[in-house]
Amino acid sequence: KIDPLQLISSGALLISAEKNKSQKIVEKLEAEGIKASIIGEFIKDKEKRIIVRKNGKIEKLPRPKCDHLWIALER
């Protein structure tokens, strides 16, 4: 099974910005017809790197051991 959180995100674009400018960036992208959303924040404490699932469940976000794209290509 391929876990999308373990992919290198080929073809995806992430933008990092100062928190106070992020909403304005999203608005400008959407005005151009580009879907955008704020998905998280950078933190130093590795113990606090989490993902909140749609059902509200909180899980630690592990560092990928390998890119799952390679697993898919090997099949």
PDB file of N, CA, C and O in Angstrom:
ATOM      1  N   LYS A   1       0.849  -1.185   0.000  1.00  0.00           N
ATOM      2  CA  LYS A   1       0.000   0.000   0.000  1.00  0.00           C
ATOM      3  C   LYS A   1       0.890   1.243   0.000  1.00  0.00           C
ATOM      4  O   LYS A   1       1.861   1.330   0.752  1.00  0.00           O
ATOM      5  N   ILE A   2       0.542   2.187  -0.847  1.00  0.00           N
ATOM      6  CA  ILE A   2       1.313   3.428  -0.934  1.00  0.00           C
ATOM      7  C   ILE A   2       0.690   4.481  -0.020  1.00  0.00           C
ATOM      8  O   ILE A   2      -0.507   4.756  -0.096  1.00  0.00           O
ATOM      9  N   ASP A   3       1.506   5.054   0.829  1.00  0.00           N
ATOM     10  CA  ASP A   3       1.065   6.109   1.742  1.00  0.00           C
ATOM     11  C   ASP A   3       1.406   7.455   1.111  1.00  0.00           C
ATOM     12  O   ASP A   3       2.586   7.758   0.940  1.00  0.00           O
ATOM     13  N   PRO A   4       0.411   8.275   0.757  1.00  0.00           N
ATOM     14  CA  PRO A   4       0.701   9.558   0.113  1.00  0.00           C
ATOM     15  C   PRO A   4       1.565  10.489   0.965  1.00  0.00           C
ATOM     16  O   PRO A   4       2.211  11.390   0.430  1.00  0.00           O
ATOM     17  N   LEU A   5       1.585  10.282   2.278  1.00  0.00           N
ATOM     18  CA  LEU A   5       2.428  11.115   3.135  1.00  0.00           C
ATOM     19  C   LEU A   5       3.897  10.721   3.036  1.00  0.00           C
ATOM     20  O   LEU A   5       4.766  11.416   3.563  1.00  0.00           O
ATOM     21  N   GLN A   6       4.175   9.609   2.362  1.00  0.00           N
ATOM     22  CA  GLN A   6       5.547   9.142   2.198  1.00  0.00           C
ATOM     23  C   GLN A   6       6.071   9.414   0.789  1.00  0.00           C
ATOM     24  O   GLN A   6       7.136   8.918   0.421  1.00  0.00           O
ATOM     25  N   LEU A   7       5.337  10.193   0.001  1.00  0.00           N
ATOM     26  CA  LEU A   7       5.754  10.539  -1.358  1.00  0.00           C
ATOM     27  C   LEU A   7       6.540  11.841  -1.355  1.00  0.00           C
ATOM     28  O   LEU A   7       6.402  12.659  -0.445  1.00  0.00           O
ATOM     29  N   ILE A   8       7.366  12.028  -2.383  1.00  0.00           N
ATOM     30  CA  ILE A   8       8.148  13.263  -2.482  1.00  0.00           C
ATOM     31  C   ILE A   8       7.335  14.407  -3.071  1.00  0.00           C
ATOM     32  O   ILE A   8       7.828  15.530  -3.180  1.00  0.00           O
ATOM     33  N   SER A   9       6.118  14.134  -3.442  1.00  0.00           N
ATOM     34  CA  SER A   9       5.197  15.147  -3.961  1.00  0.00           C
ATOM     35  C   SER A   9       5.611  15.681  -5.323  1.00  0.00           C
ATOM     36  O   SER A   9       5.533  16.885  -5.564  1.00  0.00           O
ATOM     37  N   SER A  10       6.042  14.815  -6.201  1.00  0.00           N
ATOM     38  CA  SER A  10       6.377  15.232  -7.563  1.00  0.00           C
ATOM     39  C   SER A  10       5.163  15.903  -8.185  1.00  0.00           C
ATOM     40  O   SER A  10       4.054  15.373  -8.127  1.00  0.00           O
ATOM     41  N   GLY A  11       5.371  17.050  -8.770  1.00  0.00           N
ATOM     42  CA  GLY A  11       4.276  17.756  -9.418  1.00  0.00           C
ATOM     43  C   GLY A  11       3.471  18.642  -8.485  1.00  0.00           C
ATOM     44  O   GLY A  11       2.535  19.311  -8.921  1.00  0.00           O
ATOM     45  N   ALA A  12       3.821  18.655  -7.209  1.00  0.00           N
ATOM     46  CA  ALA A  12       3.109  19.494  -6.247  1.00  0.00           C
ATOM     47  C   ALA A  12       3.931  20.751  -5.972  1.00  0.00           C
ATOM     48  O   ALA A  12       5.150  20.760  -6.145  1.00  0.00           O
ATOM     49  N   LEU A  13       3.263  21.783  -5.551  1.00  0.00           N
ATOM     50  CA  LEU A  13       3.955  23.022  -5.217  1.00  0.00           C
ATOM     51  C   LEU A  13       3.576  23.429  -3.803  1.00  0.00           C
ATOM     52  O   LEU A  13       2.399  23.595  -3.485  1.00  0.00           O
ATOM     53  N   LEU A  14       4.576  23.585  -2.968  1.00  0.00           N
ATOM     54  CA  LEU A  14       4.371  24.106  -1.623  1.00  0.00           C
ATOM     55  C   LEU A  14       5.022  25.473  -1.553  1.00  0.00           C
ATOM     56  O   LEU A  14       6.124  25.683  -2.061  1.00  0.00           O
ATOM     57  N   ILE A  15       4.331  26.389  -0.922  1.00  0.00           N
ATOM     58  CA  ILE A  15       4.864  27.731  -0.735  1.00  0.00           C
ATOM     59  C   ILE A  15       4.997  27.956   0.765  1.00  0.00           C
ATOM     60  O   ILE A  15       4.039  27.739   1.507  1.00  0.00           O
ATOM     61  N   SER A  16       6.147  28.380   1.211  1.00  0.00           N
ATOM     62  CA  SER A  16       6.292  28.757   2.619  1.00  0.00           C
ATOM     63  C   SER A  16       6.294  30.280   2.686  1.00  0.00           C
ATOM     64  O   SER A  16       6.916  30.961   1.871  1.00  0.00           O
ATOM     65  N   ALA A  17       5.580  30.789   3.679  1.00  0.00           N
ATOM     66  CA  ALA A  17       5.452  32.240   3.807  1.00  0.00           C
ATOM     67  C   ALA A  17       5.272  32.609   5.273  1.00  0.00           C
ATOM     68  O   ALA A  17       4.925  31.769   6.103  1.00  0.00           O
ATOM     69  N   GLU A  18       5.510  33.862   5.568  1.00  0.00           N
ATOM     70  CA  GLU A  18       5.257  34.348   6.919  1.00  0.00           C
ATOM     71  C   GLU A  18       3.766  34.206   7.206  1.00  0.00           C
ATOM     72  O   GLU A  18       2.927  34.434   6.335  1.00  0.00           O
ATOM     73  N   LYS A  19       3.455  33.827   8.440  1.00  0.00           N
ATOM     74  CA  LYS A  19       2.071  33.550   8.821  1.00  0.00           C
ATOM     75  C   LYS A  19       1.129  34.716   8.503  1.00  0.00           C
ATOM     76  O   LYS A  19      -0.002  34.498   8.070  1.00  0.00           O
ATOM     77  N   ASN A  20       1.588  35.940   8.714  1.00  0.00           N
ATOM     78  CA  ASN A  20       0.717  37.103   8.499  1.00  0.00           C
ATOM     79  C   ASN A  20       0.483  37.415   7.022  1.00  0.00           C
ATOM     80  O   ASN A  20      -0.337  38.274   6.699  1.00  0.00           O
ATOM     81  N   LYS A  21       1.194  36.727   6.115  1.00  0.00           N
ATOM     82  CA  LYS A  21       1.014  36.956   4.679  1.00  0.00           C
ATOM     83  C   LYS A  21       0.340  35.779   3.979  1.00  0.00           C
ATOM     84  O   LYS A  21      -0.014  35.875   2.804  1.00  0.00           O
ATOM     85  N   SER A  22       0.163  34.684   4.686  1.00  0.00           N
ATOM     86  CA  SER A  22      -0.302  33.452   4.046  1.00  0.00           C
ATOM     87  C   SER A  22      -1.717  33.556   3.474  1.00  0.00           C
ATOM     88  O   SER A  22      -1.963  33.074   2.368  1.00  0.00           O
ATOM     89  N   GLN A  23      -2.639  34.166   4.191  1.00  0.00           N
ATOM     90  CA  GLN A  23      -4.013  34.259   3.696  1.00  0.00           C
ATOM     91  C   GLN A  23      -4.087  35.101   2.425  1.00  0.00           C
ATOM     92  O   GLN A  23      -4.842  34.774   1.509  1.00  0.00           O
ATOM     93  N   LYS A  24      -3.320  36.168   2.364  1.00  0.00           N
ATOM     94  CA  LYS A  24      -3.288  37.031   1.170  1.00  0.00           C
ATOM     95  C   LYS A  24      -2.766  36.250  -0.039  1.00  0.00           C
ATOM     96  O   LYS A  24      -3.267  36.423  -1.151  1.00  0.00           O
ATOM     97  N   ILE A  25      -1.773  35.398   0.170  1.00  0.00           N
ATOM     98  CA  ILE A  25      -1.236  34.571  -0.918  1.00  0.00           C
ATOM     99  C   ILE A  25      -2.308  33.616  -1.425  1.00  0.00           C
ATOM    100  O   ILE A  25      -2.491  33.469  -2.634  1.00  0.00           O
ATOM    101  N   VAL A  26      -3.012  32.969  -0.511  1.00  0.00           N
ATOM    102  CA  VAL A  26      -4.091  32.056  -0.898  1.00  0.00           C
ATOM    103  C   VAL A  26      -5.142  32.806  -1.714  1.00  0.00           C
ATOM    104  O   VAL A  26      -5.588  32.312  -2.750  1.00  0.00           O
ATOM    105  N   GLU A  27      -5.534  33.974  -1.263  1.00  0.00           N
ATOM    106  CA  GLU A  27      -6.545  34.764  -1.974  1.00  0.00           C
ATOM    107  C   GLU A  27      -6.083  35.129  -3.382  1.00  0.00           C
ATOM    108  O   GLU A  27      -6.867  35.045  -4.328  1.00  0.00           O
ATOM    109  N   LYS A  28      -4.838  35.529  -3.533  1.00  0.00           N
ATOM    110  CA  LYS A  28      -4.320  35.898  -4.861  1.00  0.00           C
ATOM    111  C   LYS A  28      -4.262  34.688  -5.791  1.00  0.00           C
ATOM    112  O   LYS A  28      -4.595  34.802  -6.970  1.00  0.00           O
ATOM    113  N   LEU A  29      -3.844  33.537  -5.277  1.00  0.00           N
ATOM    114  CA  LEU A  29      -3.812  32.325  -6.095  1.00  0.00           C
ATOM    115  C   LEU A  29      -5.221  31.938  -6.538  1.00  0.00           C
ATOM    116  O   LEU A  29      -5.442  31.623  -7.708  1.00  0.00           O
ATOM    117  N   GLU A  30      -6.166  31.961  -5.615  1.00  0.00           N
ATOM    118  CA  GLU A  30      -7.540  31.592  -5.948  1.00  0.00           C
ATOM    119  C   GLU A  30      -8.160  32.575  -6.931  1.00  0.00           C
ATOM    120  O   GLU A  30      -8.986  32.183  -7.755  1.00  0.00           O
ATOM    121  N   ALA A  31      -7.776  33.845  -6.859  1.00  0.00           N
ATOM    122  CA  ALA A  31      -8.269  34.840  -7.822  1.00  0.00           C
ATOM    123  C   ALA A  31      -7.801  34.507  -9.238  1.00  0.00           C
ATOM    124  O   ALA A  31      -8.428  34.915 -10.216  1.00  0.00           O
ATOM    125  N   GLU A  32      -6.701  33.769  -9.343  1.00  0.00           N
ATOM    126  CA  GLU A  32      -6.176  33.328 -10.643  1.00  0.00           C
ATOM    127  C   GLU A  32      -6.684  31.935 -11.019  1.00  0.00           C
ATOM    128  O   GLU A  32      -6.239  31.349 -12.005  1.00  0.00           O
ATOM    129  N   GLY A  33      -7.619  31.414 -10.224  1.00  0.00           N
ATOM    130  CA  GLY A  33      -8.185  30.099 -10.519  1.00  0.00           C
ATOM    131  C   GLY A  33      -7.335  28.934 -10.039  1.00  0.00           C
ATOM    132  O   GLY A  33      -7.516  27.805 -10.495  1.00  0.00           O
ATOM    133  N   ILE A  34      -6.412  29.195  -9.124  1.00  0.00           N
ATOM    134  CA  ILE A  34      -5.531  28.154  -8.588  1.00  0.00           C
ATOM    135  C   ILE A  34      -6.003  27.794  -7.184  1.00  0.00           C
ATOM    136  O   ILE A  34      -6.052  28.647  -6.299  1.00  0.00           O
ATOM    137  N   LYS A  35      -6.349  26.520  -6.988  1.00  0.00           N
ATOM    138  CA  LYS A  35      -6.768  26.080  -5.659  1.00  0.00           C
ATOM    139  C   LYS A  35      -5.584  26.163  -4.709  1.00  0.00           C
ATOM    140  O   LYS A  35      -4.477  25.748  -5.049  1.00  0.00           O
ATOM    141  N   ALA A  36      -5.819  26.696  -3.523  1.00  0.00           N
ATOM    142  CA  ALA A  36      -4.752  26.838  -2.537  1.00  0.00           C
ATOM    143  C   ALA A  36      -5.339  26.759  -1.137  1.00  0.00           C
ATOM    144  O   ALA A  36      -6.498  27.107  -0.915  1.00  0.00           O
ATOM    145  N   SER A  37      -4.534  26.303  -0.208  1.00  0.00           N
ATOM    146  CA  SER A  37      -4.961  26.279   1.189  1.00  0.00           C
ATOM    147  C   SER A  37      -3.744  26.290   2.098  1.00  0.00           C
ATOM    148  O   SER A  37      -2.636  25.942   1.690  1.00  0.00           O
ATOM    149  N   ILE A  38      -3.970  26.689   3.320  1.00  0.00           N
ATOM    150  CA  ILE A  38      -2.925  26.684   4.343  1.00  0.00           C
ATOM    151  C   ILE A  38      -2.984  25.311   4.997  1.00  0.00           C
ATOM    152  O   ILE A  38      -4.032  24.888   5.484  1.00  0.00           O
ATOM    153  N   ILE A  39      -1.842  24.617   5.005  1.00  0.00           N
ATOM    154  CA  ILE A  39      -1.857  23.230   5.476  1.00  0.00           C
ATOM    155  C   ILE A  39      -1.066  22.999   6.752  1.00  0.00           C
ATOM    156  O   ILE A  39      -1.120  21.901   7.305  1.00  0.00           O
ATOM    157  N   GLY A  40      -0.344  23.975   7.234  1.00  0.00           N
ATOM    158  CA  GLY A  40       0.435  23.739   8.447  1.00  0.00           C
ATOM    159  C   GLY A  40       1.394  24.866   8.734  1.00  0.00           C
ATOM    160  O   GLY A  40       1.278  25.966   8.192  1.00  0.00           O
ATOM    161  N   GLU A  41       2.342  24.571   9.595  1.00  0.00           N
ATOM    162  CA  GLU A  41       3.341  25.557   9.963  1.00  0.00           C
ATOM    163  C   GLU A  41       4.657  24.850  10.266  1.00  0.00           C
ATOM    164  O   GLU A  41       4.669  23.666  10.604  1.00  0.00           O
ATOM    165  N   PHE A  42       5.753  25.573  10.146  1.00  0.00           N
ATOM    166  CA  PHE A  42       7.069  25.030  10.466  1.00  0.00           C
ATOM    167  C   PHE A  42       7.304  25.139  11.964  1.00  0.00           C
ATOM    168  O   PHE A  42       7.041  26.176  12.573  1.00  0.00           O
ATOM    169  N   ILE A  43       7.801  24.057  12.548  1.00  0.00           N
ATOM    170  CA  ILE A  43       8.144  24.062  13.968  1.00  0.00           C
ATOM    171  C   ILE A  43       9.490  23.377  14.156  1.00  0.00           C
ATOM    172  O   ILE A  43       9.881  22.541  13.340  1.00  0.00           O
ATOM    173  N   LYS A  44      10.196  23.720  15.215  1.00  0.00           N
ATOM    174  CA  LYS A  44      11.507  23.127  15.487  1.00  0.00           C
ATOM    175  C   LYS A  44      11.396  21.822  16.264  1.00  0.00           C
ATOM    176  O   LYS A  44      12.174  20.897  16.031  1.00  0.00           O
ATOM    177  N   ASP A  45      10.445  21.737  17.179  1.00  0.00           N
ATOM    178  CA  ASP A  45      10.319  20.572  18.058  1.00  0.00           C
ATOM    179  C   ASP A  45       9.783  19.365  17.288  1.00  0.00           C
ATOM    180  O   ASP A  45       8.605  19.327  16.931  1.00  0.00           O
ATOM    181  N   LYS A  46      10.649  18.378  17.030  1.00  0.00           N
ATOM    182  CA  LYS A  46      10.260  17.196  16.259  1.00  0.00           C
ATOM    183  C   LYS A  46       9.131  16.413  16.922  1.00  0.00           C
ATOM    184  O   LYS A  46       8.356  15.750  16.233  1.00  0.00           O
ATOM    185  N   GLU A  47       9.027  16.480  18.243  1.00  0.00           N
ATOM    186  CA  GLU A  47       7.980  15.749  18.959  1.00  0.00           C
ATOM    187  C   GLU A  47       6.592  16.326  18.692  1.00  0.00           C
ATOM    188  O   GLU A  47       5.588  15.655  18.931  1.00  0.00           O
ATOM    189  N   LYS A  48       6.527  17.547  18.206  1.00  0.00           N
ATOM    190  CA  LYS A  48       5.240  18.191  17.957  1.00  0.00           C
ATOM    191  C   LYS A  48       4.831  18.142  16.490  1.00  0.00           C
ATOM    192  O   LYS A  48       3.826  18.743  16.110  1.00  0.00           O
ATOM    193  N   ARG A  49       5.604  17.427  15.652  1.00  0.00           N
ATOM    194  CA  ARG A  49       5.250  17.294  14.235  1.00  0.00           C
ATOM    195  C   ARG A  49       4.148  16.256  14.117  1.00  0.00           C
ATOM    196  O   ARG A  49       4.380  15.055  14.263  1.00  0.00           O
ATOM    197  N   ILE A  50       2.950  16.744  13.852  1.00  0.00           N
ATOM    198  CA  ILE A  50       1.769  15.878  13.846  1.00  0.00           C
ATOM    199  C   ILE A  50       0.941  16.107  12.587  1.00  0.00           C
ATOM    200  O   ILE A  50       1.152  17.058  11.834  1.00  0.00           O
ATOM    201  N   ILE A  51       0.004  15.207  12.393  1.00  0.00           N
ATOM    202  CA  ILE A  51      -1.007  15.381  11.355  1.00  0.00           C
ATOM    203  C   ILE A  51      -2.358  15.201  12.040  1.00  0.00           C
ATOM    204  O   ILE A  51      -2.532  14.305  12.866  1.00  0.00           O
ATOM    205  N   VAL A  52      -3.298  16.048  11.692  1.00  0.00           N
ATOM    206  CA  VAL A  52      -4.655  15.930  12.218  1.00  0.00           C
ATOM    207  C   VAL A  52      -5.506  15.379  11.087  1.00  0.00           C
ATOM    208  O   VAL A  52      -5.683  16.033  10.058  1.00  0.00           O
ATOM    209  N   ARG A  53      -6.032  14.179  11.277  1.00  0.00           N
ATOM    210  CA  ARG A  53      -6.849  13.522  10.258  1.00  0.00           C
ATOM    211  C   ARG A  53      -8.219  14.193  10.165  1.00  0.00           C
ATOM    212  O   ARG A  53      -8.611  14.946  11.057  1.00  0.00           O
ATOM    213  N   LYS A  54      -8.943  13.913   9.077  1.00  0.00           N
ATOM    214  CA  LYS A  54     -10.272  14.508   8.878  1.00  0.00           C
ATOM    215  C   LYS A  54     -11.221  14.172  10.021  1.00  0.00           C
ATOM    216  O   LYS A  54     -12.114  14.956  10.343  1.00  0.00           O
ATOM    217  N   ASN A  55     -11.025  12.997  10.637  1.00  0.00           N
ATOM    218  CA  ASN A  55     -11.894  12.596  11.745  1.00  0.00           C
ATOM    219  C   ASN A  55     -11.449  13.204  13.076  1.00  0.00           C
ATOM    220  O   ASN A  55     -12.044  12.924  14.117  1.00  0.00           O
ATOM    221  N   GLY A  56     -10.400  14.037  13.042  1.00  0.00           N
ATOM    222  CA  GLY A  56      -9.914  14.701  14.240  1.00  0.00           C
ATOM    223  C   GLY A  56      -8.811  13.947  14.968  1.00  0.00           C
ATOM    224  O   GLY A  56      -8.234  14.466  15.923  1.00  0.00           O
ATOM    225  N   LYS A  57      -8.510  12.731  14.530  1.00  0.00           N
ATOM    226  CA  LYS A  57      -7.468  11.929  15.169  1.00  0.00           C
ATOM    227  C   LYS A  57      -6.106  12.577  14.931  1.00  0.00           C
ATOM    228  O   LYS A  57      -5.793  12.991  13.814  1.00  0.00           O
ATOM    229  N   ILE A  58      -5.304  12.660  15.983  1.00  0.00           N
ATOM    230  CA  ILE A  58      -3.975  13.257  15.902  1.00  0.00           C
ATOM    231  C   ILE A  58      -2.935  12.141  15.911  1.00  0.00           C
ATOM    232  O   ILE A  58      -2.973  11.251  16.760  1.00  0.00           O
ATOM    233  N   GLU A  59      -1.998  12.198  14.949  1.00  0.00           N
ATOM    234  CA  GLU A  59      -0.940  11.196  14.855  1.00  0.00           C
ATOM    235  C   GLU A  59       0.395  11.899  14.671  1.00  0.00           C
ATOM    236  O   GLU A  59       0.464  12.987  14.100  1.00  0.00           O
ATOM    237  N   LYS A  60       1.471  11.256  15.170  1.00  0.00           N
ATOM    238  CA  LYS A  60       2.811  11.772  14.893  1.00  0.00           C
ATOM    239  C   LYS A  60       3.085  11.604  13.412  1.00  0.00           C
ATOM    240  O   LYS A  60       2.663  10.620  12.806  1.00  0.00           O
ATOM    241  N   LEU A  61       3.783  12.552  12.833  1.00  0.00           N
ATOM    242  CA  LEU A  61       4.127  12.509  11.418  1.00  0.00           C
ATOM    243  C   LEU A  61       5.555  11.983  11.301  1.00  0.00           C
ATOM    244  O   LEU A  61       6.513  12.712  11.561  1.00  0.00           O
ATOM    245  N   PRO A  62       5.693  10.710  10.907  1.00  0.00           N
ATOM    246  CA  PRO A  62       7.046  10.133  10.845  1.00  0.00           C
ATOM    247  C   PRO A  62       7.826  10.640   9.641  1.00  0.00           C
ATOM    248  O   PRO A  62       7.246  11.043   8.632  1.00  0.00           O
ATOM    249  N   ARG A  63       9.130  10.614   9.760  1.00  0.00           N
ATOM    250  CA  ARG A  63       9.996  10.960   8.632  1.00  0.00           C
ATOM    251  C   ARG A  63      10.022   9.752   7.697  1.00  0.00           C
ATOM    252  O   ARG A  63      10.250   8.632   8.154  1.00  0.00           O
ATOM    253  N   PRO A  64       9.795   9.955   6.406  1.00  0.00           N
ATOM    254  CA  PRO A  64       9.790   8.822   5.467  1.00  0.00           C
ATOM    255  C   PRO A  64      11.131   8.092   5.450  1.00  0.00           C
ATOM    256  O   PRO A  64      12.193   8.713   5.462  1.00  0.00           O
ATOM    257  N   LYS A  65      11.057   6.742   5.422  1.00  0.00           N
ATOM    258  CA  LYS A  65      12.276   5.934   5.320  1.00  0.00           C
ATOM    259  C   LYS A  65      12.713   5.847   3.865  1.00  0.00           C
ATOM    260  O   LYS A  65      13.907   5.821   3.567  1.00  0.00           O
ATOM    261  N   CYS A  66      11.740   5.802   2.965  1.00  0.00           N
ATOM    262  CA  CYS A  66      12.022   5.823   1.531  1.00  0.00           C
ATOM    263  C   CYS A  66      10.812   6.444   0.839  1.00  0.00           C
ATOM    264  O   CYS A  66       9.726   6.509   1.415  1.00  0.00           O
ATOM    265  N   ASP A  67      11.000   6.890  -0.369  1.00  0.00           N
ATOM    266  CA  ASP A  67       9.919   7.501  -1.133  1.00  0.00           C
ATOM    267  C   ASP A  67       9.011   6.398  -1.672  1.00  0.00           C
ATOM    268  O   ASP A  67       9.476   5.514  -2.392  1.00  0.00           O
ATOM    269  N   HIS A  68       7.748   6.438  -1.340  1.00  0.00           N
ATOM    270  CA  HIS A  68       6.813   5.406  -1.785  1.00  0.00           C
ATOM    271  C   HIS A  68       6.593   5.414  -3.294  1.00  0.00           C
ATOM    272  O   HIS A  68       6.035   4.462  -3.840  1.00  0.00           O
ATOM    273  N   LEU A  69       7.022   6.470  -3.972  1.00  0.00           N
ATOM    274  CA  LEU A  69       6.968   6.472  -5.430  1.00  0.00           C
ATOM    275  C   LEU A  69       7.823   5.334  -5.975  1.00  0.00           C
ATOM    276  O   LEU A  69       7.435   4.679  -6.942  1.00  0.00           O
ATOM    277  N   TRP A  70       8.975   5.093  -5.370  1.00  0.00           N
ATOM    278  CA  TRP A  70       9.855   4.002  -5.821  1.00  0.00           C
ATOM    279  C   TRP A  70       9.195   2.651  -5.593  1.00  0.00           C
ATOM    280  O   TRP A  70       9.379   1.732  -6.391  1.00  0.00           O
ATOM    281  N   ILE A  71       8.439   2.520  -4.527  1.00  0.00           N
ATOM    282  CA  ILE A  71       7.718   1.268  -4.275  1.00  0.00           C
ATOM    283  C   ILE A  71       6.725   1.024  -5.404  1.00  0.00           C
ATOM    284  O   ILE A  71       6.610  -0.096  -5.903  1.00  0.00           O
ATOM    285  N   ALA A  72       6.011   2.067  -5.806  1.00  0.00           N
ATOM    286  CA  ALA A  72       5.027   1.928  -6.891  1.00  0.00           C
ATOM    287  C   ALA A  72       5.716   1.581  -8.206  1.00  0.00           C
ATOM    288  O   ALA A  72       5.213   0.755  -8.968  1.00  0.00           O
ATOM    289  N   LEU A  73       6.849   2.195  -8.476  1.00  0.00           N
ATOM    290  CA  LEU A  73       7.554   1.953  -9.734  1.00  0.00           C
ATOM    291  C   LEU A  73       8.163   0.555  -9.800  1.00  0.00           C
ATOM    292  O   LEU A  73       8.344   0.010 -10.889  1.00  0.00           O
ATOM    293  N   GLU A  74       8.477  -0.027  -8.650  1.00  0.00           N
ATOM    294  CA  GLU A  74       9.052  -1.371  -8.624  1.00  0.00           C
ATOM    295  C   GLU A  74       8.024  -2.448  -8.933  1.00  0.00           C
ATOM    296  O   GLU A  74       8.396  -3.570  -9.276  1.00  0.00           O
ATOM    297  N   ARG A  75       6.743  -2.132  -8.820  1.00  0.00           N
ATOM    298  CA  ARG A  75       5.680  -3.130  -9.040  1.00  0.00           C
ATOM    299  C   ARG A  75       5.474  -3.413 -10.491  1.00  0.00           C
ATOM    300  O   ARG A  75       4.620  -4.225 -10.847  1.00  0.00           O
TER     301      ARG A  75
END
